[in-house]
Structure formats: C-alpha cells, structure tokens
C-alpha cells in the first residue's frame, strides 16, 4: 500500500469505520477481537486496512465510471 492510501486509511477510512453503527454485527466483532491473541490482532488490523482501502478505491472507481452513464440516462 502506498503512502497516500496508508495516510487516507488512518485519517479518513478508519475513523469512519470506528464511528459507524455496527448494528447486529457489534457482538460478533467484540467476540472476534476478544478471541485474538496479540499476533492475530495485528494480522486482523492489517487485513482490515487492506480490504477497507481496496473497497474505498473500488467505490471511487465505480463512482467515476458511473458518472458519464448517469448523465446520459434519465433518473
């Protein structure tokens, strides 16, 4: 992951994830975090960083790609 995406994750994506209502997933997330040892917690955090950043970029690409289509078709 390049420096910009790392910065974006820690300054934008992660705070949004932390502030998002987890709803029905809250208990599962708590149990998962309690079950992990220190090494697994590090692995989990790095995996979360990777997938959350990839999902963010996918959203940007999809938004950019859909822009022209939305302008052409009536809503």
BELGI-V99051 format. One record per pair of residues at least 12 apart in sequence whose ideal C-beta (glycine too) atoms are under 8 Angstrom apart, sorted by sequence separation. I is the first residue (numbers start at 0). J is the second residue. D is the distance in whole Angstrom. If there is no record, write none. Layout:
i: (I/I)
j: (J/J)
d: (D/D)
This chain:
i: (31/16/13/16/13/12/8/12/5/8/12/8/7/0/4/7/0/0/4)
j: (43/47/48/51/51/51/48/52/48/51/55/52/52/48/52/55/49/52/56)
d: (8/8/8/6/7/5/5/6/8/7/6/5/7/7/5/7/7/6/8)
